[in-house]
Amino acid sequence: MKQKKDVINEKTINDINYELLKKQFPSAVSIDEDGKYSIDPQKLQMNLDPSRANIKEDGYGLNWVGKKEAYHKAFSKNYKVLKPLNDDNSKNWDTTDNILIKGDNLDALKILRHNYFEAIKMIYIDPPYNTKNDGFVYNDNFTSSTKQTLEDLGYDEENVEYIENIQGAKTHSGWLSFIYPRLLLARDLLKDDGVIFISIDDNEVAQLRLLCDEVFGEDNFVGQLARRAKSSGKTTDKLANNHDYILIYEKNISIFNQNKHDFKGYNLKDEYFEDRGYYKLNQTLDYDSLSYGKSLDYLIEKDGFSLYPGGDKNIWEERQKGNHNRADWAWRWSKKLFEFGYENGFVVIKDGKDRKRIYTKTYEKVRINNKTLKIENFDRGKSLTTIEFVNKEYSNDNATKEIKNIFGKSYFDYAKPTQLIKKLIEINTCKDAIIMDFFAGSGTTANAVMDLNAQDNGTRKFITVQISEGLNEKTDAFRDGYNTIFDITQERIKRAGEKIIKDDITKQDLDIGFRTFEIVEDVKQKIYQKPLENMTQDDLLVFTQAIVETTEDILYNLFVAESLPLSIKPKTLIKDKLYLASNVAFVLGNVTMDDLIEKLKSCVELEYITIYSPNISDDKFTLELENAVSSIGIKTDKIKFRG
């Protein structure tokens, strides 16, 4: 029978279009209390074509020097590629699903946008707090001179009159220009039900809230949580600042679930386990009630025994005559509820020290509806609170101890503890989610993912990015042989994984590996973009001396181009010439047509063939290939050429 159409509640075409626009451009589309949509044309233009956008400084919103240029930076041409480091820089390359990237995270996000678009379940970042020091190392540095800052943001000295506060261009404006393009790209990477957590302090929390409202949509703000950063210490002459914040934004407000599940104590099984999950025993059914009610003071007769609240028959009989206190013994459940619970396995009668006692069961997945007396499925959760992370276990002090346990010394003062990240991961992330951190720092997020997988047998994967920031020669880390923060990130992940396996021999199958990739300049592609008349002798020299690409270099960057994950396990069909990954054939070198076709015949569900054209310059080869694949049932329109 054909289902009737709900004409009354059916969405109009306009509503559907507005919803699509709001999903793609949350900063440009708003909805009022009556459900009416409105569009900000300037913000929409900003999203569609920042070069033509005319940003006005009046009206409510967040504007700063260099905003348009910062937006453009997120989607400008990227001349960087990934170089696989399949040696001592990686661990368990052939089996791991985890990724570690060495380089600037803006470059990394631009690359990953190709093959991880809307694929990340959760992002956690702990970006540099804007403390106005000179130690900022990212390429889009905002701590340089005023002149350089203005040039970087698209202004010259003649246009300085547009800037009311030069210091602001080097602090708030500069910091916002730094974080804005990264958040725009991060949003593209999040799944529709994804969530981002951002650690921040008082210096930029107000600005970041407004910026995230624009990037993710004000409706998608979940909360601002306080976190105890340290337990003691004097920050200023006026106030000791011992906390920072975690901002939470989701990709889609209607999908995010703020419940966290706590099943500590649920460790018992019975014959209902498959449907109800584990259970725990609650307190005894009888209790000394605060307000006595005779309807709950009834006799229970089961298995040849008579049971009374409080256990004493004589005292029970006196209560029945009216001789009871205002607060006195009774059952927690009504007689009807008890009978239903007993018949359906929710009640246990056990021998106590002096009498039999009745206990009730609480199951993970179901409960009794007290009104209907029916068993119903139940999502047993506990809402997250804004003071969730004020306990000592979430402070930097614990992070310092963790790093000291791994390295023997405390290399970081401001790292976050694994307990914090594990708790965030448990909020609305499934056990096979991809977790990303593009300010990896000491490697806490990767450590937390492995720890949590070990605890609950999850298969979560991490993608972490850390710039190769040099260490001060006076630090313990440098003296111990670590030249950059990335070196520490990498070593911590290795040691943390090995410690998990060492501490629990049952976790030998746990994925504690990672594939390391370094972001390098794609010199050839950059020179290709130059018009021939602008080419110089130096360009030609650089071109001829460009780093020689290995087969692995080519293959993994083709994976990016074809939107395949970096964790994919390619199958070698012909070494250095033909590979198969996710039903895509990659031809990297000249190979005889007979060998090629013979190998492709075994690829039953082949989707298409990618030809790396710089390595295959023979036009005759490509023509023969098109004819040959047709003979084995592969259409020629499934052949792609990649430069």
FENSULBEL-V358272 format. One record per residue. N is the residue number from 1. OMEGA is omega in whole degrees, -180 to 180 (NA if undefined). Layout:
n: {N	N}
omega: {OMEGA	OMEGA}
//
This chain:
n: {1	2	3	4	5	6	7	8	9	10	11	12	13	14	15	16	17	18	19	20	21	22	23	24	25	26	27	28	29	30	31	32	33	34	35	36	37	38	39	40	41	42	43	44	45	46	47	48	49	50	51	52	53	54	55	56	57	58	59	60	61	62	63	64	65	66	67	68	69	70	71	72	73	74	75	76	77	78	79	80	81	82	83	84	85	86	87	88	89	90	91	92	93	94	95	96	97	98	99	100	101	102	103	104	105	106	107	108	109	110	111	112	113	114	115	116	117	118	119	120	121	122	123	124	125	126	127	128	129	130	131	132	133	134	135	136	137	138	139	140	141	142	143	144	145	146	147	148	149	150	151	152	153	154	155	156	157	158	159	160	161	162	163	164	165	166	167	168	169	170	171	172	173	174	175	176	177	178	179	180	181	182	183	184	185	186	187	188	189	190	191	192	193	194	195	196	197	198	199	200	201	202	203	204	205	206	207	208	209	210	211	212	213	214	215	216	217	218	219	220	221	222	223	224	225	226	227	228	229	230	231	232	233	234	235	236	237	238	239	240	241	242	243	244	245	246	247	248	249	250	251	252	253	254	255	256	257	258	259	260	261	262	263	264	265	266	267	268	269	270	271	272	273	274	275	276	277	278	279	280	281	282	283	284	285	286	287	288	289	290	291	292	293	294	295	296	297	298	299	300	301	302	303	304	305	306	307	308	309	310	311	312	313	314	315	316	317	318	319	320	321	322	323	324	325	326	327	328	329	330	331	332	333	334	335	336	337	338	339	340	341	342	343	344	345	346	347	348	349	350	351	352	353	354	355	356	357	358	359	360	361	362	363	364	365	366	367	368	369	370	371	372	373	374	375	376	377	378	379	380	381	382	383	384	385	386	387	388	389	390	391	392	393	394	395	396	397	398	399	400	401	402	403	404	405	406	407	408	409	410	411	412	413	414	415	416	417	418	419	420	421	422	423	424	425	426	427	428	429	430	431	432	433	434	435	436	437	438	439	440	441	442	443	444	445	446	447	448	449	450	451	452	453	454	455	456	457	458	459	460	461	462	463	464	465	466	467	468	469	470	471	472	473	474	475	476	477	478	479	480	481	482	483	484	485	486	487	488	489	490	491	492	493	494	495	496	497	498	499	500	501	502	503	504	505	506	507	508	509	510	511	512	513	514	515	516	517	518	519	520	521	522	523	524	525	526	527	528	529	530	531	532	533	534	535	536	537	538	539	540	541	542	543	544	545	546	547	548	549	550	551	552	553	554	555	556	557	558	559	560	561	562	563	564	565	566	567	568	569	570	571	572	573	574	575	576	577	578	579	580	581	582	583	584	585	586	587	588	589	590	591	592	593	594	595	596	597	598	599	600	601	602	603	604	605	606	607	608	609	610	611	612	613	614	615	616	617	618	619	620	621	622	623	624	625	626	627	628	629	630	631	632	633	634	635	636	637	638	639	640	641	642	643}
omega: {-177	-179	180	-179	178	-174	-175	-175	-178	179	176	176	179	179	-180	180	177	-180	178	178	-179	179	-177	-176	-175	-178	-174	-176	178	180	-178	-176	-180	179	-179	-178	172	-177	173	-175	-178	180	177	177	179	180	-175	-177	-176	-178	-179	-177	178	-175	176	-176	-179	-179	-178	179	-178	177	180	179	176	-177	-178	179	179	177	-179	-178	-178	-172	177	-177	180	180	179	178	180	175	179	177	-176	179	179	179	-180	179	179	-175	-172	-175	-173	174	-177	-175	173	-177	180	179	180	-176	176	175	-179	-179	178	179	-176	178	180	-172	175	179	-179	-179	-174	-180	-177	173	170	175	175	-174	177	175	-176	-179	176	177	-176	-174	-177	-168	-178	-176	178	-175	177	179	179	-178	179	-179	-178	179	-180	179	-180	-178	174	-180	173	-174	-180	-179	-175	-179	178	-174	-177	-175	-178	179	179	179	-179	-178	-177	-178	-180	-179	179	178	177	-173	-175	-178	180	178	177	179	179	179	179	-178	-177	172	-179	178	-177	-177	177	176	-177	174	-178	178	-173	-176	-175	-175	-180	180	-178	177	-180	-180	180	174	-180	-175	-174	-177	-178	-180	-177	174	-180	-179	175	-174	174	177	175	-179	179	-175	-179	177	-179	-178	-180	177	-175	-171	175	-177	-174	-178	168	-172	170	175	180	174	179	179	-176	-174	-175	-175	-174	179	-175	-179	170	-176	180	-177	175	-179	177	-174	-179	-179	174	-176	-180	-170	-175	-178	-172	-177	178	175	172	178	177	177	-180	-175	179	-179	180	-171	179	180	-174	173	-173	-178	179	-178	-174	178	175	178	-179	174	179	-180	173	-177	-177	174	-177	173	-177	-177	-176	179	178	-180	177	179	-180	178	-180	-179	-179	177	176	172	-176	-174	176	173	177	-178	173	-178	179	-179	179	-178	179	180	-180	-179	-175	171	180	-176	176	175	-176	176	175	-179	-175	-178	176	-179	180	177	176	-180	169	-177	178	-165	-175	174	175	172	-174	-178	-176	-175	176	177	-178	175	-173	176	-174	-177	-180	-176	175	178	-178	177	-178	-169	179	178	-177	-176	-178	-175	177	180	179	177	179	179	-180	-180	178	178	-178	-174	-175	178	-180	-176	-175	177	-171	178	177	-179	180	-179	177	-177	178	179	178	180	-178	180	172	172	179	-172	179	-176	171	-179	-178	173	-177	163	-166	178	-178	179	-177	-176	178	178	-179	179	180	178	-177	176	179	-177	-173	179	178	177	179	178	176	169	-179	-178	177	178	-178	-177	-178	180	176	-176	-179	-177	177	-178	179	180	179	173	178	-177	-177	175	179	179	179	177	-177	-178	179	-180	178	-176	-179	179	-180	179	179	-180	-179	-177	-178	-176	179	-176	-177	-179	-179	179	178	-179	175	173	-179	176	176	177	-179	180	174	-172	-176	-179	179	180	178	-175	-179	172	-176	-178	180	-179	179	177	179	178	-180	179	178	-178	-177	-179	-179	-179	179	-178	174	177	180	178	-177	-173	-175	174	171	175	178	-179	-178	176	176	-178	-180	180	-176	-178	-178	177	180	176	173	-174	178	-176	-174	-179	177	177	179	177	172	178	-180	178	-174	-178	179	-178	-180	-176	180	179	-178	-178	180	180	-178	178	-178	-180	-170	-175	-178	-179	175	-178	176	-180	176	-168	178	179	-179	-175	-177	180	180	180	-177	178	178	-180	180	179	-176	-177	177	-178	179	172	178	-178	-177	179	176	177	178	176	-179	179	NA}
//
